[in-house]
């Protein structure tokens, strides 16, 4: 009977080790939608393109963060929406949301190091 428990523990460890890595909760101070995961160092949204865009539009409006919305638009089959921060506060400069191959991706552009309030 002890062998069964040992195999169960080994299998549980292997499952945890090979599970997809969760995305960091807030890269550069930008919270990610629920279900977002890290794939090869990039953030794949847990929501679809439209839902992710709506998520950020509502978040910026509710928190009073001034952004310029660029898009949505399509370039060579890729849907793109950009939120560019218009004030000089915060750690991030822009958030890009794009969909390609049926996957919605999120990219956070950090504020350049030579700008005020840069954290890196």
C-alpha positions in Angstrom: 0.0 0.0 0.0 2.8 2.5 0.6 3.9 2.2 -3.0 0.5 3.4 -4.2 0.8 6.6 -2.1 4.3 7.2 -3.4 3.2 6.9 -7.0 0.2 9.2 -6.3 2.6 11.8 -4.8 5.0 11.5 -7.8 2.1 11.9 -10.3 0.8 15.0 -8.4 4.2 16.6 -8.5 4.6 16.0 -12.2 1.1 17.4 -12.9 1.9 20.6 -11.0 5.3 20.9 -12.6 3.9 20.7 -16.1 0.8 22.9 -15.6 0.7 26.1 -17.6 2.2 29.1 -15.7 -0.3 31.6 -14.5 0.3 35.2 -15.8 1.6 37.7 -13.3 -1.3 39.6 -11.8 -0.2 43.0 -12.8 2.7 43.6 -15.1 3.8 47.3 -14.7 0.7 48.0 -12.6 -1.8 46.8 -15.2 -4.2 44.1 -13.9 -4.9 41.3 -16.4 -8.4 39.8 -17.1 -9.3 36.6 -15.2 -8.0 33.5 -16.9 -5.0 35.2 -18.5 -2.1 32.8 -18.8 1.6 33.1 -19.7 2.5 31.4 -23.0 6.2 31.7 -24.1 6.6 34.9 -22.1 3.5 36.5 -23.5 0.1 37.1 -22.0 -2.8 35.2 -23.6 -6.1 36.7 -22.4 -8.6 34.5 -20.8 -11.3 36.5 -22.6 -12.0 37.0 -26.3 -10.9 40.1 -28.2 -14.0 42.2 -27.7 -14.4 41.2 -24.0 -10.7 42.0 -23.3 -11.1 45.4 -25.0 -14.3 46.1 -23.1 -12.6 45.0 -19.9 -9.8 47.6 -20.3 -12.1 50.4 -21.5 -14.3 50.0 -18.4 -11.3 49.7 -16.1 -9.7 52.9 -17.4 -13.0 54.8 -17.2 -13.8 53.6 -13.7 -10.3 54.4 -12.3 -10.1 57.7 -14.1 -6.9 56.9 -16.0 -6.8 59.1 -19.1 -6.1 57.0 -22.3 -6.4 57.5 -26.0 -8.1 54.6 -27.6 -6.7 53.7 -31.1 -8.8 51.2 -32.9 -10.0 48.6 -33.2 -8.6 48.0 -36.6 -7.4 45.1 -38.7 -4.0 44.8 -40.3 -3.2 41.7 -42.4 -5.7 39.6 -40.5 -4.7 40.7 -37.0 -7.3 42.7 -35.0 -5.6 45.4 -32.9 -6.7 47.8 -30.1 -4.4 50.2 -28.4 -4.8 52.1 -25.2 -2.2 54.9 -24.9 -1.9 56.6 -21.5 -2.1 60.4 -21.9 -0.9 61.5 -18.5 2.7 61.2 -17.1 1.7 59.0 -14.1 2.0 55.3 -13.5 4.4 52.6 -14.6 3.0 51.9 -18.0 2.7 53.9 -21.2 0.4 51.7 -23.3 -1.6 48.5 -23.4 -2.0 46.7 -26.7 -4.7 44.0 -27.3 -4.5 42.0 -30.4 -6.0 38.8 -31.8 -4.3 36.5 -34.2 -5.0 32.8 -34.9 -8.0 32.9 -32.6 -5.9 33.9 -29.5 -6.2 37.3 -27.9 -2.9 38.6 -26.6 -2.1 41.5 -24.2 1.1 43.5 -24.2 1.9 46.1 -21.6 4.4 48.8 -22.7 6.4 50.1 -19.7 7.2 53.8 -19.4 10.6 54.6 -20.8 13.4 54.9 -18.3 14.2 58.5 -19.1 10.6 59.6 -18.3 9.6 60.9 -14.9 8.1 58.2 -12.5 9.9 55.4 -14.3 10.5 52.5 -11.9 13.2 50.5 -13.5 
